[in-house]
Amino acid sequence: MISSLLSRVVILVFGTWFPAYYSYKAVKTKNVKEYVKWMMYWIVFAFFTCFKTLTDLFLSFWFSFYYELKILVVLWLLSPATHGSSILYRKFVHPWLTRREDDIDNCIAQAKQQGYSTVIQLDTKGVNYATTVLMQTAIKASQGPQGGSGLVNQLRCSYSSGELADGDMNRNVKALPHIPDDYDDHTHSSGTTASPPLTKQRRRQQQLLK
């Protein structure tokens, strides 16, 4: 009996690599006949891969020649003498796809629309979650032992510095001498621009300022 590993190697080489190289040759030479031939093979091989994935779960344990049968099916599909892939495509695959083409197109369109909507929803939820986490982190940091108190102390220090600066500016401004209320009347009555009378206290202030 052939082991499952050996059958997988044979299917990989003769069922995948060999057709892939000849598909490349068909595309390179732009041979329409070969191109159509290998396209039919790949479509049939895709159905075969899906089918054998299910049969591996149910038939590989009790069917004695299961792996040998898989190798024979791949060789039959690939052989130019049997044209197995062309026969299966023309008799079964193509008619079935023709009947189900509209339904398949609708399912694909709905899947695309649903996928786009799902991506948008996930993106929105992700942004909201990230924003919430950042806000919670900021709130916890501000409520820590050095968070909110540090901000308050900083504001207090800046406010105190502003008061000190204002006090220094006020101290640097020199006091102007006091002008009596009857200075204008005395000036108009005399007709001269006499200086206002100075008391002893004002004179002392002026001497100190000088």
Legacy VTK file of the C-alpha trace (Angstrom):
# vtk DataFile Version 3.0
C-alpha trace
ASCII
DATASET POLYDATA
POINTS 210 float
0.000 0.000 0.000
1.155 3.518 -0.769
1.416 5.827 2.195
-0.410 9.128 2.398
2.879 11.083 2.274
3.958 9.403 -0.962
0.576 10.010 -2.565
0.725 13.668 -1.643
4.182 13.994 -3.205
3.019 12.318 -6.431
-0.098 14.506 -6.626
1.976 17.615 -5.929
4.511 16.862 -8.676
2.231 15.471 -11.402
-0.957 17.260 -10.437
0.389 20.744 -9.715
3.968 21.472 -10.822
3.824 19.721 -14.170
0.526 21.372 -15.284
1.727 24.734 -13.945
4.831 24.626 -16.152
2.834 23.715 -19.267
0.326 26.452 -18.450
3.229 28.883 -18.412
4.351 27.585 -21.795
0.849 28.048 -23.203
0.658 31.632 -21.959
4.134 32.417 -23.254
3.538 31.027 -26.763
-0.033 32.414 -26.847
-1.314 29.067 -28.040
-5.076 29.324 -27.616
-5.688 25.581 -27.898
-3.187 24.718 -25.161
-4.383 27.635 -23.065
-7.996 26.394 -23.124
-6.843 22.841 -22.423
-4.938 23.767 -19.286
-7.652 26.145 -18.095
-10.137 23.264 -18.205
-7.647 21.116 -16.304
-7.226 23.679 -13.511
-10.979 24.111 -13.093
-11.488 20.355 -12.829
-8.481 20.020 -10.526
-9.978 22.656 -8.184
-13.166 20.582 -7.883
-11.060 17.445 -7.369
-9.133 19.139 -4.551
-12.343 20.131 -2.771
-13.782 16.644 -3.207
-10.691 14.820 -1.951
-10.528 17.074 1.119
-13.877 15.609 2.185
-13.056 12.052 1.198
-9.800 12.190 3.174
-11.884 12.536 6.326
-14.241 9.613 5.657
-12.617 7.135 3.232
-8.910 7.183 4.046
-9.343 5.085 7.215
-11.275 2.106 5.892
-10.850 2.153 2.099
-7.820 -0.038 1.332
-6.652 1.460 -1.982
-7.744 5.014 -1.377
-4.366 6.694 -1.980
-3.662 4.597 -5.063
-7.055 5.620 -6.430
-6.243 9.301 -5.953
-3.002 8.949 -7.866
-4.791 7.156 -10.715
-7.435 9.894 -10.901
-4.773 12.616 -11.151
-2.908 10.732 -13.877
-6.166 10.166 -15.754
-6.971 13.883 -15.604
-3.489 14.819 -16.787
-2.837 12.207 -19.462
-3.106 13.444 -23.090
-4.275 9.957 -24.095
-7.376 9.949 -21.922
-8.210 13.700 -21.868
-9.843 13.133 -18.516
-9.991 16.801 -17.528
-11.584 17.792 -20.845
-14.196 15.044 -20.567
-15.189 15.956 -17.016
-15.286 19.652 -17.820
-17.460 19.368 -20.920
-19.897 16.797 -19.534
-20.263 17.826 -15.916
-18.474 20.984 -14.805
-19.417 23.362 -17.624
-23.166 22.524 -17.621
-23.360 22.782 -13.825
-21.555 26.158 -13.763
-23.799 27.449 -16.555
-26.924 26.641 -14.542
-25.533 28.090 -11.323
-23.662 31.066 -12.742
-26.197 33.722 -11.724
-26.530 32.344 -8.209
-22.762 32.194 -7.811
-22.372 35.791 -9.019
-25.033 36.973 -6.543
-23.349 35.134 -3.687
-19.991 36.661 -4.566
-21.504 40.162 -4.755
-23.230 39.729 -1.389
-20.044 38.384 0.148
-18.098 41.404 -1.114
-20.704 43.833 0.228
-20.920 42.053 3.555
-17.159 41.891 3.810
-16.854 45.625 3.110
-19.484 46.455 5.736
-17.789 44.176 8.250
-14.424 45.814 7.648
-15.935 49.287 8.135
-17.612 48.220 11.389
-14.457 46.618 12.713
-12.455 49.706 11.784
-14.911 51.984 13.602
-14.951 49.759 16.677
-11.171 49.634 16.696
-10.858 53.419 16.573
-13.438 53.834 19.347
-11.711 51.233 21.495
-8.311 52.855 21.030
-9.757 56.273 21.905
-11.387 54.873 25.051
-8.165 53.201 26.162
-6.176 56.405 25.655
-8.710 58.462 27.590
-8.785 55.973 30.475
-4.991 55.913 30.584
-4.852 59.706 30.692
-7.457 59.849 33.491
-5.629 57.218 35.552
-2.344 59.055 35.078
-3.907 62.342 36.235
-5.412 60.648 39.313
-2.130 59.079 40.391
-0.031 60.123 43.429
1.905 62.621 41.342
-0.608 63.188 38.545
-3.294 65.668 39.534
-1.285 67.158 42.437
1.630 67.731 40.086
-0.556 69.677 37.693
-2.072 71.729 40.518
1.353 72.508 41.985
2.622 73.544 38.598
-0.295 75.933 38.139
0.259 77.341 41.631
3.950 77.890 40.968
3.251 79.631 37.690
0.593 81.837 39.343
2.937 82.757 42.210
5.703 83.598 39.758
3.318 85.900 37.926
2.425 87.671 41.162
6.102 88.122 42.030
6.815 89.572 38.630
3.938 92.022 38.963
5.183 93.084 42.414
8.691 93.751 41.116
7.342 95.881 38.286
5.222 97.897 40.720
8.210 98.499 43.002
10.306 99.731 40.099
7.758 102.432 39.212
8.621 105.730 40.946
5.850 107.534 42.820
4.712 110.793 41.203
4.435 113.917 43.405
0.975 114.850 44.594
-0.597 117.877 42.914
-2.998 119.886 45.067
-6.575 120.359 43.982
-6.333 124.167 43.925
-3.308 124.133 41.697
-5.273 125.067 38.576
-7.118 127.913 40.318
-3.901 129.358 41.673
-2.308 129.163 38.253
-5.179 130.870 36.408
-5.535 133.616 38.989
-1.876 134.563 38.973
-1.374 134.180 35.241
1.976 132.513 35.780
3.036 128.926 35.690
4.146 128.667 39.268
5.137 125.385 40.759
2.798 123.922 43.333
3.682 124.377 46.987
5.664 121.535 48.414
5.373 120.325 51.926
8.289 119.044 53.939
7.202 115.444 53.441
7.080 115.852 49.615
10.482 117.500 49.651
11.942 114.563 51.579
10.420 112.133 49.051
11.968 114.044 46.161
15.336 114.067 47.873
15.131 110.320 48.436
14.184 109.738 44.798
17.163 111.850 43.645
LINES 1 211
210 0 1 2 3 4 5 6 7 8 9 10 11 12 13 14 15 16 17 18 19 20 21 22 23 24 25 26 27 28 29 30 31 32 33 34 35 36 37 38 39 40 41 42 43 44 45 46 47 48 49 50 51 52 53 54 55 56 57 58 59 60 61 62 63 64 65 66 67 68 69 70 71 72 73 74 75 76 77 78 79 80 81 82 83 84 85 86 87 88 89 90 91 92 93 94 95 96 97 98 99 100 101 102 103 104 105 106 107 108 109 110 111 112 113 114 115 116 117 118 119 120 121 122 123 124 125 126 127 128 129 130 131 132 133 134 135 136 137 138 139 140 141 142 143 144 145 146 147 148 149 150 151 152 153 154 155 156 157 158 159 160 161 162 163 164 165 166 167 168 169 170 171 172 173 174 175 176 177 178 179 180 181 182 183 184 185 186 187 188 189 190 191 192 193 194 195 196 197 198 199 200 201 202 203 204 205 206 207 208 209
